[in-house]
Amino acid sequence: MMFTTRKATIEDYRDLLEVYTEVDELHRTHHPELFRKPDDGARAWSYIEENLSNDSKALFVAETEGRIIGFAECYIQKSSTFPVIREREWVQLDNIAVLEEYQHLKAGSLLLEEVIGWARNKGIERVELKVYEFNASARDFYVSRGFRNLIQSMYLDL
């Protein structure tokens, strides 16, 4: 199966909602205390529009046979000005999502390449991300592409 990737356009809005809906349901299933089903659809038009119009954000899509089957969204993050923190910029990979039926066919890898290329074009030398512990498939994907653990986030329900 052949996939192509490109920057998203506002015309992709409806197709993107299918992917957002699937990934949102995955998170809602594993952490209903954190995630809920939105009242007005997976993402507002304005959310996508902001990702497309802001130079410090990027939204890429993967498609096959004219169907969008995945996306990657990222943005430039800057460190705090706390005295012991080095000033730096990195690309925060907010999400790579591929419809379940197209996973493990390299679409995610192509989307990650888009993000890395975008970061390099911006002169940024690091990509960071967060992944939920339940998502072993995503964790394995990132580790297999060279990502390493930086910090562990923990919680205690009271």
DSSP file with accessible surface (Angstrom, degrees, kcal/mol):
  #  RESIDUE AA STRUCTURE BP1 BP2  ACC     N-H-->O    O-->H-N    N-H-->O    O-->H-N    TCO  KAPPA ALPHA  PHI   PSI    X-CA   Y-CA   Z-CA
    1    1 A M              0   0  139      0, 0.0     2,-0.4     0, 0.0    63,-0.0   0.000 360.0 360.0 360.0 134.7    0.0    0.0    0.0
    2    2 A M        -     0   0  155    105,-0.0     2,-0.4     2,-0.0    63,-0.2  -0.797 360.0-171.5 -99.6 134.4    1.3    3.4   -0.9
    3    3 A F        -     0   0   17     -2,-0.4     2,-0.3    61,-0.1    61,-0.2  -0.934   4.8-164.5-120.5 146.9    1.0    6.4    1.3
    4    4 A T  E     -A   63   0A  79     59,-2.3    59,-2.6    -2,-0.4     2,-0.3  -0.923   6.9-155.2-123.2 154.3    1.8   10.0    0.7
    5    5 A T  E     +A   62   0A  34     -2,-0.3     2,-0.3    57,-0.2    57,-0.2  -0.931  21.2 151.0-127.1 154.0    2.2   12.8    3.2
    6    6 A R  E     -A   61   0A  73     55,-1.8    55,-2.9    -2,-0.3     2,-0.2  -0.966  51.5 -70.8-165.1 169.3    1.8   16.5    3.0
    7    7 A K  E     -A   60   0A 115     -2,-0.3    53,-0.3    53,-0.2     2,-0.0  -0.493  58.7-112.7 -67.6 141.8    0.9   19.6    5.0
    8    8 A A        -     0   0    9     51,-3.0     2,-0.3    -2,-0.2    51,-0.1  -0.341  28.1-155.3 -71.5 158.3   -2.8   19.6    5.9
    9    9 A T    >   -     0   0   56     -2,-0.0     3,-2.1     1,-0.0     4,-0.2  -0.873  33.2-106.1-126.8 164.5   -5.2   22.1    4.4
   10   10 A I  G >  S+     0   0   38     -2,-0.3     3,-1.9     1,-0.3     4,-0.2   0.813 117.6  68.8 -63.2 -24.7   -8.5   23.4    5.8
   11   11 A E  G 3  S+     0   0  148      1,-0.3     3,-0.3     2,-0.1     4,-0.3   0.691  90.4  63.6 -65.9 -16.0  -10.2   21.3    3.1
   12   12 A D  G <> S+     0   0   11     -3,-2.1     4,-2.6     1,-0.2    -1,-0.3   0.490  72.9 105.1 -82.6  -3.2   -9.0   18.2    5.1
   13   13 A Y  H <> S+     0   0   19     -3,-1.9     4,-1.7     1,-0.2    -1,-0.2   0.890  78.4  43.7 -49.3 -56.1  -11.1   19.2    8.1
   14   14 A R  H  > S+     0   0  179     -3,-0.3     4,-0.8     1,-0.2    -1,-0.2   0.897 115.6  48.6 -60.7 -42.0  -13.9   16.6    7.7
   15   15 A D  H >> S+     0   0   74     -4,-0.3     4,-0.9     1,-0.2     3,-0.6   0.866 107.3  56.1 -67.3 -35.9  -11.5   13.7    6.9
   16   16 A L  H 3X S+     0   0    0     -4,-2.6     4,-2.7     1,-0.2     3,-0.4   0.862  96.0  66.2 -63.1 -33.8   -9.3   14.7    9.9
   17   17 A L  H 3X S+     0   0   26     -4,-1.7     4,-2.8     1,-0.2    -1,-0.2   0.850  94.6  57.8 -59.3 -34.0  -12.3   14.3   12.2
   18   18 A E  H <X S+     0   0   85     -4,-0.8     4,-1.8    -3,-0.6    -1,-0.2   0.927 110.6  42.3 -61.5 -42.9  -12.5   10.6   11.5
   19   19 A V  H  X S+     0   0    2     -4,-0.9     4,-2.5    -3,-0.4     5,-0.3   0.933 114.4  50.3 -71.4 -45.2   -8.9   10.1   12.7
   20   20 A Y  H  X S+     0   0    0     -4,-2.7     4,-2.9     1,-0.2     5,-0.2   0.920 109.0  53.4 -57.9 -42.3   -9.3   12.4   15.7
   21   21 A T  H  X S+     0   0   68     -4,-2.8     4,-2.1    -5,-0.2    -1,-0.2   0.921 110.1  47.0 -60.6 -43.5  -12.5   10.6   16.7
   22   22 A E  H  X S+     0   0   70     -4,-1.8     4,-1.8     2,-0.2    -1,-0.2   0.939 115.2  44.0 -66.1 -45.7  -10.7    7.2   16.7
   23   23 A V  H  X S+     0   0   17     -4,-2.5     4,-1.9     1,-0.2    -2,-0.2   0.889 112.5  53.2 -69.0 -35.3   -7.7    8.3   18.7
   24   24 A D  H  X S+     0   0   26     -4,-2.9     4,-2.7    -5,-0.3    -1,-0.2   0.908 107.1  52.0 -64.3 -39.9   -9.9   10.2   21.1
   25   25 A E  H  X S+     0   0   88     -4,-2.1     4,-2.6    -5,-0.2    -1,-0.2   0.892 106.0  54.7 -64.5 -38.7  -11.9    7.1   21.8
   26   26 A L  H  X S+     0   0   65     -4,-1.8     4,-1.6     2,-0.2    -1,-0.2   0.938 112.6  42.5 -58.1 -46.7   -8.7    5.1   22.5
   27   27 A H  H  X S+     0   0   28     -4,-1.9     4,-2.5     1,-0.2    -2,-0.2   0.901 113.2  52.2 -69.0 -39.3   -7.7    7.7   25.1
   28   28 A R  H  < S+     0   0   33     -4,-2.7    -2,-0.2     1,-0.2    -1,-0.2   0.893 107.5  53.4 -63.4 -38.7  -11.3    7.9   26.6
   29   29 A T  H  < S+     0   0   86     -4,-2.6    -1,-0.2     1,-0.2    -2,-0.2   0.903 117.0  36.4 -63.3 -40.8  -11.4    4.1   26.9
   30   30 A H  H  < S+     0   0   86     -4,-1.6    -2,-0.2     1,-0.2    -1,-0.2   0.746 132.6  24.3 -87.6 -25.3   -8.2    3.9   28.9
   31   31 A H    >X  +     0   0   25     -4,-2.5     4,-2.2    -5,-0.2     3,-2.0  -0.476  60.3 159.2-139.7  70.0   -8.6    7.1   30.9
   32   32 A P  T 34 S+     0   0   92      0, 0.0    -1,-0.1     0, 0.0    -4,-0.1   0.735  76.5  65.9 -65.3 -18.6  -12.3    8.1   31.2
   33   33 A E  T 34 S+     0   0  100      1,-0.2     3,-0.1    -3,-0.1    -5,-0.1   0.681 113.8  30.7 -73.9 -15.7  -11.3   10.2   34.3
   34   34 A L  T <4 S+     0   0  103     -3,-2.0     2,-0.4     1,-0.2    -1,-0.2   0.710 118.8  49.3-108.6 -32.3   -9.3   12.5   32.0
   35   35 A F     <  +     0   0   65     -4,-2.2     2,-0.3    -8,-0.2    -1,-0.2  -0.907  55.4 178.5-121.0 143.9  -11.1   12.3   28.6
   36   36 A R        -     0   0  168     -2,-0.4    -8,-0.1    -3,-0.1    -9,-0.0  -0.901  40.7 -93.0-134.6 163.0  -14.7   12.8   27.6
   37   37 A K        -     0   0  148     -2,-0.3     5,-0.0     1,-0.1     2,-0.0  -0.649  48.2-121.6 -75.9 125.3  -16.6   12.7   24.3
   38   38 A P    >   -     0   0   45      0, 0.0     3,-0.6     0, 0.0    -1,-0.1  -0.345   7.6-134.9 -69.7 150.8  -16.9   16.3   23.1
   39   39 A D  T 3  S+     0   0  133      1,-0.2     3,-0.1     2,-0.1    -2,-0.0   0.831  99.3  39.3 -71.3 -33.4  -20.3   17.8   22.5
   40   40 A D  T 3  S-     0   0  153      1,-0.4    -1,-0.2     2,-0.1     3,-0.2  -0.069 121.2 -75.2-114.5  32.1  -19.5   19.3   19.1
   41   41 A G    <   -     0   0   40     -3,-0.6    -1,-0.4     1,-0.2     3,-0.1  -0.212  64.2 -59.2  97.3 170.0  -17.3   16.8   17.3
   42   42 A A  S    S+     0   0   10      1,-0.2     2,-0.3    -3,-0.1    -1,-0.2   0.848 115.5   1.0 -61.8 -41.8  -13.7   15.8   17.7
   43   43 A R  S    S-     0   0   52     -3,-0.2    -1,-0.2   -30,-0.1     2,-0.1  -0.992  75.3-113.4-148.4 144.1  -12.1   19.2   17.0
   44   44 A A    >>  -     0   0   52     -2,-0.3     4,-1.5     1,-0.1     3,-0.6  -0.415  27.5-119.3 -73.6 150.5  -13.5   22.6   16.2
   45   45 A W  H 3> S+     0   0  120      1,-0.2     4,-2.7     2,-0.2     5,-0.2   0.903 115.8  57.5 -52.3 -43.1  -12.9   24.2   12.8
   46   46 A S  H 3> S+     0   0   78      1,-0.2     4,-2.4     2,-0.2    -1,-0.2   0.830 100.3  57.3 -63.6 -31.5  -11.0   27.0   14.6
   47   47 A Y  H <> S+     0   0   75     -3,-0.6     4,-1.9     2,-0.2    -1,-0.2   0.942 111.3  41.6 -63.9 -46.4   -8.6   24.5   16.2
   48   48 A I  H  X S+     0   0    0     -4,-1.5     4,-1.9     2,-0.2    -2,-0.2   0.931 113.2  53.9 -66.7 -43.1   -7.5   23.2   12.8
   49   49 A E  H  X S+     0   0   96     -4,-2.7     4,-1.9     1,-0.2    -2,-0.2   0.904 108.0  50.4 -58.2 -42.3   -7.4   26.6   11.3
   50   50 A E  H  X S+     0   0   76     -4,-2.4     4,-1.6     1,-0.2    -1,-0.2   0.909 108.6  51.7 -63.7 -42.8   -5.1   27.8   14.1
   51   51 A N  H  < S+     0   0   10     -4,-1.9    -1,-0.2     1,-0.2    -2,-0.2   0.851 114.2  44.6 -61.9 -33.2   -2.7   24.8   13.5
   52   52 A L  H  < S+     0   0   56     -4,-1.9    -1,-0.2     1,-0.2    -2,-0.2   0.787 116.8  42.5 -82.8 -28.3   -2.6   25.7    9.8
   53   53 A S  H  < S+     0   0   88     -4,-1.9     2,-0.6    -5,-0.2    -2,-0.2   0.623  92.8  88.5 -97.3 -13.0   -2.2   29.5   10.1
   54   54 A N    ><  -     0   0   49     -4,-1.6     3,-2.0    -5,-0.2    -4,-0.0  -0.767  64.9-150.5 -92.8 122.5    0.4   29.6   12.9
   55   55 A D  T 3  S+     0   0  123     -2,-0.6    -1,-0.1     1,-0.3    -4,-0.0   0.689  96.3  57.5 -66.0 -17.9    4.0   29.5   11.7
   56   56 A S  T 3  S+     0   0   44     20,-0.1    20,-2.7    19,-0.1     2,-0.3   0.313 103.9  63.3 -96.3  10.5    5.1   27.8   15.0
   57   57 A K  E <   - B   0  75A  55     -3,-2.0     2,-0.3    18,-0.2    18,-0.2  -0.927  62.2-167.9-128.8 155.3    2.7   24.9   14.5
   58   58 A A  E     - B   0  74A   2     16,-2.6    16,-2.3    -2,-0.3     2,-0.4  -0.998   8.4-169.6-144.2 145.8    2.4   22.2   11.8
   59   59 A L  E     - B   0  73A   3     -2,-0.3   -51,-3.0    14,-0.2     2,-0.3  -0.984  13.0-175.7-135.5 119.4   -0.2   19.7   10.9
   60   60 A F  E     -AB   7  72A   5     12,-2.9    12,-2.1    -2,-0.4     2,-0.3  -0.860   7.9-153.7-114.3 151.6    0.6   16.9    8.4
   61   61 A V  E     -AB   6  71A   0    -55,-2.9   -55,-1.8    -2,-0.3     2,-0.4  -0.914   5.7-149.2-123.2 152.8   -1.6   14.3    6.9
   62   62 A A  E     +AB   5  70A   0      8,-2.2     7,-2.6    -2,-0.3     8,-1.2  -0.954  25.7 177.3-113.5 139.3   -1.0   10.8    5.5
   63   63 A E  E     -AB   4  68A  35    -59,-2.6   -59,-2.3    -2,-0.4     2,-0.3  -0.962  20.1-167.5-142.1 158.3   -3.3    9.6    2.7
   64   64 A T  E >  S- B   0  67A   8      3,-2.2     3,-2.5    -2,-0.3   -61,-0.1  -0.981  78.9  -5.5-144.0 135.1   -3.8    6.7    0.4
   65   65 A E  T 3  S-     0   0  185     -2,-0.3     3,-0.1     1,-0.3   -62,-0.1   0.856 131.5 -53.6  48.9  41.1   -6.1    6.5   -2.6
   66   66 A G  T 3  S+     0   0   65      1,-0.2     2,-0.5     0, 0.0    -1,-0.3   0.493 113.9 117.0  78.6   3.3   -7.4   10.0   -1.8
   67   67 A R  E <   -B   64   0A  76     -3,-2.5    -3,-2.2   -52,-0.0     2,-0.5  -0.900  64.1-132.4-108.7 128.6   -8.4    9.1    1.8
   68   68 A I  E     +B   63   0A   1     -2,-0.5    -5,-0.3    -5,-0.2     3,-0.1  -0.667  32.0 168.0 -76.2 124.3   -6.7   10.7    4.8
   69   69 A I  E     +     0   0A   0     -7,-2.6    30,-3.1    -2,-0.5     2,-0.3   0.364  57.6   3.9-120.8   0.7   -5.7    7.9    7.2
   70   70 A G  E     -BC  62  98A   0     -8,-1.2    -8,-2.2    28,-0.3     2,-0.3  -0.985  54.1-159.2-172.4 169.2   -3.5    9.7    9.7
   71   71 A F  E     -BC  61  97A   0     26,-2.5    26,-2.6    -2,-0.3     2,-0.4  -0.978   8.5-150.3-153.2 163.7   -2.0   12.9   10.8
   72   72 A A  E     -BC  60  96A   0    -12,-2.1   -12,-2.9    -2,-0.3     2,-0.4  -0.993  14.3-170.3-135.7 133.5    0.8   14.4   12.9
   73   73 A E  E     +BC  59  95A   4     22,-2.5    21,-1.8    -2,-0.4    22,-1.7  -0.988  14.5 157.8-127.3 138.8    0.6   17.7   14.8
   74   74 A C  E     -BC  58  93A   2    -16,-2.3   -16,-2.6    -2,-0.4     2,-0.3  -0.950  16.0-166.2-150.3 167.2    3.5   19.5   16.4
   75   75 A Y  E     -BC  57  92A  70     17,-1.8    17,-3.4    -2,-0.3     2,-0.4  -0.984  32.5 -96.5-155.4 160.4    4.5   22.9   17.6
   76   76 A I  E     - C   0  91A  35    -20,-2.7     2,-0.4    -2,-0.3    15,-0.2  -0.680  39.2-165.6 -83.3 130.6    7.6   24.8   18.7
   77   77 A Q  E     - C   0  90A  67     13,-3.2    13,-2.2    -2,-0.4     2,-0.4  -0.916   4.6-154.1-116.7 143.6    8.1   24.9   22.4
   78   78 A K  E     - C   0  89A 135     -2,-0.4    11,-0.2    11,-0.2     9,-0.1  -0.924  21.8-113.0-118.4 145.7   10.4   27.2   24.4
   79   79 A S        -     0   0   23      9,-2.3     8,-0.1    -2,-0.4    -1,-0.0  -0.230  36.8 -99.9 -69.7 162.2   12.0   26.5   27.8
   80   80 A S        -     0   0   68      1,-0.1    -1,-0.1     6,-0.1     8,-0.1  -0.227  26.9-117.0 -72.7 171.3   11.0   28.6   30.8
   81   81 A T        +     0   0  130      6,-0.1    -1,-0.1     3,-0.0     6,-0.1   0.186  62.6 142.6 -97.6  17.8   13.3   31.3   32.0
   82   82 A F    >   -     0   0  127      1,-0.1     3,-2.0     4,-0.1    -2,-0.0  -0.338  61.5-118.5 -59.5 137.1   14.0   29.6   35.3
   83   83 A P  T 3  S+     0   0  118      0, 0.0    -1,-0.1     0, 0.0    -2,-0.0   0.762 109.7  46.1 -56.3 -30.7   17.6   30.3   36.2
   84   84 A V  T 3  S+     0   0  118      2,-0.1     2,-0.5     0, 0.0    -2,-0.1   0.526  95.6  90.9 -91.2  -2.9   18.8   26.6   36.2
   85   85 A I  S <  S-     0   0   78     -3,-2.0     2,-0.2     1,-0.0     3,-0.0  -0.791  78.0-126.7 -95.1 129.1   17.1   25.8   32.9
   86   86 A R        -     0   0  212     -2,-0.5     2,-0.3     1,-0.1    -4,-0.1  -0.528  29.0-112.3 -68.6 137.7   19.0   26.2   29.7
   87   87 A E        +     0   0  171     -2,-0.2     2,-0.3    -6,-0.1    -1,-0.1  -0.550  58.8 143.4 -70.0 130.2   17.2   28.4   27.2
   88   88 A R        -     0   0   91     -2,-0.3    -9,-2.3    -8,-0.1     2,-0.4  -0.986  41.1-137.3-161.0 164.1   16.2   26.2   24.3
   89   89 A E  E     +C   78   0A  86     -2,-0.3    36,-0.3   -11,-0.2     2,-0.3  -0.960  24.6 168.5-125.2 147.6   13.6   25.4   21.7
   90   90 A W  E     -C   77   0A  25    -13,-2.2   -13,-3.2    -2,-0.4     2,-0.6  -0.957  38.2-105.8-147.7 165.5   12.3   22.1   20.6
   91   91 A V  E     -Cd  76 127A   0     35,-2.7    37,-2.7    -2,-0.3     2,-0.7  -0.873  29.3-149.0 -95.1 123.0    9.5   20.7   18.5
   92   92 A Q  E     -Cd  75 128A  16    -17,-3.4   -17,-1.8    -2,-0.6     2,-0.9  -0.861   6.8-147.3 -91.8 114.3    6.8   19.2   20.7
   93   93 A L  E     -Cd  74 129A   3     35,-3.3    37,-0.6    -2,-0.7   -19,-0.2  -0.772  18.6-178.2 -82.0 106.2    5.2   16.3   18.8
   94   94 A D  E     -     0   0A  78    -21,-1.8     2,-0.3    -2,-0.9   -20,-0.2   0.844  58.8 -12.2 -78.7 -33.2    1.6   16.5   20.1
   95   95 A N  E     -C   73   0A  32    -22,-1.7   -22,-2.5    -3,-0.1     2,-0.4  -0.924  39.8-170.0-170.0 134.5    0.2   13.6   18.3
   96   96 A I  E     +C   72   0A  22     -2,-0.3     2,-0.4   -24,-0.2   -24,-0.2  -0.993  27.6 174.3-120.4 125.9    0.7   11.1   15.5
   97   97 A A  E     -C   71   0A   7    -26,-2.6   -26,-2.5    -2,-0.4     2,-0.4  -1.000  12.1-179.7-135.6 134.5   -2.4    9.1   14.8
   98   98 A V  E     -C   70   0A  16     -2,-0.4   -28,-0.3   -28,-0.3     5,-0.1  -0.997  41.2 -99.9-131.0 134.4   -3.2    6.6   12.1
   99   99 A L    >   -     0   0    0    -30,-3.1     3,-2.4    -2,-0.4     4,-0.5  -0.250  38.2-116.1 -52.1 140.4   -6.5    4.8   11.7
  100  100 A E  G >  S+     0   0  140      1,-0.3     3,-1.5     2,-0.2    -1,-0.1   0.851 112.5  58.3 -52.5 -41.1   -6.2    1.4   13.2
  101  101 A E  G 3  S+     0   0  126      1,-0.3    -1,-0.3     3,-0.0    -2,-0.1   0.687 111.1  43.7 -66.8 -13.7   -6.7   -0.5    9.9
  102  102 A Y  G X  S+     0   0   29     -3,-2.4     3,-0.8   -33,-0.2     5,-0.5   0.325  86.4 119.4-112.1   5.5   -3.7    1.3    8.4
  103  103 A Q  T <   +     0   0   73     -3,-1.5    -4,-0.0    -4,-0.5    -3,-0.0  -0.357  69.8  27.0 -71.8 153.6   -1.3    1.0   11.4
  104  104 A H  T 3  S+     0   0  158      1,-0.1    -1,-0.2    -2,-0.0    -4,-0.0   0.704  93.2 100.9  68.1  24.7    2.0   -0.9   11.1
  105  105 A L  S <  S-     0   0   76     -3,-0.8    -2,-0.1     0, 0.0  -102,-0.1   0.172 101.6 -98.6-120.4  13.1    2.1   -0.1    7.3
  106  106 A K  S  > S+     0   0  142      3,-0.0     4,-2.0     4,-0.0     5,-0.2   0.369  91.6 116.5  89.1  -0.9    4.7    2.8    7.6
  107  107 A A  H  > S+     0   0    0     -5,-0.5     4,-2.2     1,-0.2     5,-0.2   0.929  79.0  51.2 -63.3 -41.2    2.3    5.7    7.4
  108  108 A G  H  > S+     0   0   12      1,-0.2     4,-2.5     2,-0.2    -1,-0.2   0.894 107.9  52.6 -61.6 -39.4    3.3    6.7   11.0
  109  109 A S  H  > S+     0   0   17      1,-0.2     4,-2.2     2,-0.2    -1,-0.2   0.903 108.7  49.9 -62.9 -41.3    7.0    6.6   10.0
  110  110 A L  H  X S+     0   0   49     -4,-2.0     4,-1.7     2,-0.2    -2,-0.2   0.902 110.7  49.7 -65.0 -39.4    6.3    8.9    7.0
  111  111 A L  H  X S+     0   0    0     -4,-2.2     4,-2.0     2,-0.2    -2,-0.2   0.916 109.2  51.7 -65.4 -40.9    4.5   11.3    9.3
  112  112 A L  H  X S+     0   0    6     -4,-2.5     4,-2.7     1,-0.2     5,-0.2   0.909 106.5  54.5 -62.3 -39.7    7.3   11.3   11.7
  113  113 A E  H  X S+     0   0  126     -4,-2.2     4,-2.6     1,-0.2    -1,-0.2   0.889 106.2  52.8 -60.2 -38.2    9.7   12.1    8.9
  114  114 A E  H  X S+     0   0   57     -4,-1.7     4,-2.4     2,-0.2    -1,-0.2   0.926 110.1  47.6 -61.7 -44.8    7.6   15.1    8.0
  115  115 A V  H  X S+     0   0    0     -4,-2.0     4,-2.6     2,-0.2    -2,-0.2   0.935 112.8  48.1 -63.2 -45.5    7.8   16.4   11.6
  116  116 A I  H  X S+     0   0   52     -4,-2.7     4,-2.6     1,-0.2    -2,-0.2   0.925 112.4  49.3 -63.3 -42.5   11.6   15.8   11.7
  117  117 A G  H  X S+     0   0   27     -4,-2.6     4,-2.4    -5,-0.2    -1,-0.2   0.905 110.6  50.4 -62.7 -41.3   12.0   17.6    8.4
  118  118 A W  H  X S+     0   0   19     -4,-2.4     4,-1.3     2,-0.2    -2,-0.2   0.928 110.5  50.0 -62.2 -44.3    9.9   20.5    9.6
  119  119 A A  H ><>S+     0   0    3     -4,-2.6     5,-2.7     1,-0.2     3,-0.5   0.937 111.2  48.4 -60.4 -47.1   11.9   20.8   12.8
  120  120 A R  H ><5S+     0   0  185     -4,-2.6     3,-1.7     1,-0.2    -1,-0.2   0.900 108.0  54.3 -61.3 -41.6   15.2   20.8   10.8
  121  121 A N  H 3<5S+     0   0  145     -4,-2.4    -1,-0.2     1,-0.3    -2,-0.2   0.786 107.7  51.3 -62.7 -26.5   13.8   23.5    8.4
  122  122 A K  T <<5S-     0   0   62     -4,-1.3    -1,-0.3    -3,-0.5    -2,-0.2   0.412 120.6-111.8 -87.1  -1.3   13.1   25.6   11.5
  123  123 A G  T < 5S+     0   0   63     -3,-1.7     2,-0.4     1,-0.3    -3,-0.2   0.709  71.9 140.4  78.2  21.3   16.7   25.1   12.8
  124  124 A I      < -     0   0    8     -5,-2.7    -1,-0.3    -6,-0.2    -2,-0.2  -0.828  36.8-167.1-104.6 136.3   15.5   23.0   15.7
  125  125 A E        +     0   0  193     -2,-0.4     2,-0.4   -36,-0.3    -1,-0.1   0.208  62.3  58.9-109.9  13.7   17.5   20.0   16.7
  126  126 A R        -     0   0  117    -37,-0.1   -35,-2.7    -7,-0.1     2,-0.4  -0.992  51.3-165.4-148.5 140.0   15.2   18.1   19.1
  127  127 A V  E     -d   91   0A  27     -2,-0.4     2,-0.3   -37,-0.2   -35,-0.2  -0.985  15.8-177.2-120.2 130.8   11.8   16.6   19.0
  128  128 A E  E     +d   92   0A  27    -37,-2.7   -35,-3.3    -2,-0.4     2,-0.3  -0.888   4.1 172.1-123.2 158.2   10.1   15.7   22.3
  129  129 A L  E     -d   93   0A  36     -2,-0.3     2,-0.4   -37,-0.2   -35,-0.1  -0.968  25.6-131.2-155.3 167.2    6.7   14.0   22.9
  130  130 A K        -     0   0  183    -37,-0.6     2,-0.4    -2,-0.3    -2,-0.0  -0.970  21.8-174.4-122.9 141.9    4.5   12.5   25.6
  131  131 A V        -     0   0   51     -2,-0.4     2,-0.1   -36,-0.0    -2,-0.0  -1.000  28.3-112.6-138.7 136.3    2.9    9.1   25.3
  132  132 A Y    >   -     0   0   91     -2,-0.4     3,-1.5     1,-0.1     7,-0.2  -0.434  24.3-124.7 -69.2 143.5    0.4    7.5   27.7
  133  133 A E  T 3  S+     0   0  123      1,-0.3    -1,-0.1    -2,-0.1     6,-0.1   0.830 108.1  59.5 -57.9 -36.2    1.7    4.4   29.5
  134  134 A F  T 3  S+     0   0   51      1,-0.2     2,-1.9     2,-0.1    -1,-0.3   0.765  86.0  83.4 -65.6 -21.7   -1.2    2.2   28.2
  135  135 A N    <>  +     0   0   32     -3,-1.5     4,-2.5     1,-0.2    -1,-0.2  -0.449  48.8 159.8 -89.1  69.7   -0.2    2.9   24.6
  136  136 A A  H  > S+     0   0   42     -2,-1.9     4,-3.0     1,-0.2     5,-0.2   0.863  72.1  57.8 -59.7 -36.3    2.5    0.2   24.2
  137  137 A S  H  > S+     0   0   50     -3,-0.2     4,-2.1     2,-0.2    -1,-0.2   0.930 109.7  43.3 -62.0 -44.8    2.2    0.3   20.5
  138  138 A A  H  > S+     0   0   19      2,-0.2     4,-2.5    -3,-0.2     5,-0.2   0.926 113.6  51.5 -67.2 -43.6    3.0    4.0   20.3
  139  139 A R  H  X S+     0   0   76     -4,-2.5     4,-2.6     1,-0.2     5,-0.2   0.941 111.4  47.3 -59.0 -45.6    5.8    3.7   22.9
  140  140 A D  H  X S+     0   0  104     -4,-3.0     4,-2.5     1,-0.2    -1,-0.2   0.895 109.7  54.5 -62.5 -39.6    7.3    0.8   20.9
  141  141 A F  H  X S+     0   0   40     -4,-2.1     4,-0.7    -5,-0.2    -2,-0.2   0.948 112.1  42.5 -58.1 -50.3    7.0    2.9   17.7
  142  142 A Y  H ><>S+     0   0   21     -4,-2.5     5,-2.2     1,-0.2     3,-1.0   0.918 113.7  50.8 -67.9 -42.1    8.9    5.9   19.1
  143  143 A V  H ><5S+     0   0   90     -4,-2.6     3,-2.0     1,-0.3    -1,-0.2   0.924 106.2  55.9 -61.1 -41.1   11.6    3.8   20.8
  144  144 A S  H 3<5S+     0   0   80     -4,-2.5    -1,-0.3     1,-0.3    -2,-0.2   0.700 106.2  52.7 -66.7 -15.5   12.2    1.9   17.5
  145  145 A R  T <<5S-     0   0   91     -3,-1.0    -1,-0.3    -4,-0.7    -2,-0.2   0.182 129.7 -91.7-104.9  13.4   12.8    5.3   15.9
  146  146 A G  T < 5S+     0   0   57     -3,-2.0    -3,-0.2     1,-0.3    -2,-0.1   0.426  75.1 144.5  99.5  -0.9   15.4    6.4   18.5
  147  147 A F      < -     0   0   42     -5,-2.2     2,-0.3    -6,-0.1    -1,-0.3  -0.438  30.1-160.3 -71.4 146.3   13.4    8.2   21.1
  148  148 A R        -     0   0  222     -2,-0.1     2,-0.2     0, 0.0    -1,-0.0  -0.910  25.8 -94.7-125.4 155.5   14.5    7.8   24.7
  149  149 A N        +     0   0  160     -2,-0.3     3,-0.1     1,-0.2     0, 0.0  -0.450  38.9 170.7 -68.5 137.8   12.7    8.4   28.0
  150  150 A L        -     0   0  110      1,-0.5     2,-0.3    -2,-0.2    -1,-0.2   0.710  64.3  -4.0-113.0 -42.2   13.3   11.8   29.5
  151  151 A I        -     0   0  147      2,-0.0    -1,-0.5     0, 0.0     2,-0.5  -0.982  59.6-133.6-151.8 154.5   10.9   11.9   32.4
  152  152 A Q        -     0   0  143     -2,-0.3     2,-0.4    -3,-0.1    -3,-0.0  -0.965  16.2-149.9-116.3 131.0    8.2    9.8   33.9
  153  153 A S        -     0   0  118     -2,-0.5     2,-0.3     2,-0.0    -2,-0.0  -0.852  20.1-178.1-100.0 135.5    4.9   11.3   34.9
  154  154 A M        -     0   0  152     -2,-0.4     2,-0.3     2,-0.0    -2,-0.0  -0.864   7.8-168.3-130.4 162.1    3.0    9.7   37.8
  155  155 A Y        -     0   0  159     -2,-0.3     2,-0.4     2,-0.0    -2,-0.0  -0.971  12.7-153.2-147.3 162.3   -0.3   10.2   39.6
  156  156 A L        -     0   0  140     -2,-0.3     2,-0.4     2,-0.0    -2,-0.0  -0.970  17.0-143.5-137.2 116.8   -2.1    9.1   42.7
  157  157 A D              0   0  114     -2,-0.4    -2,-0.0     1,-0.0     0, 0.0  -0.678 360.0 360.0 -78.7 133.9   -5.9    9.1   42.8
  158  158 A L              0   0  199     -2,-0.4    -2,-0.0     0, 0.0    -1,-0.0  -0.831 360.0 360.0-113.3 360.0   -7.3   10.1   46.2
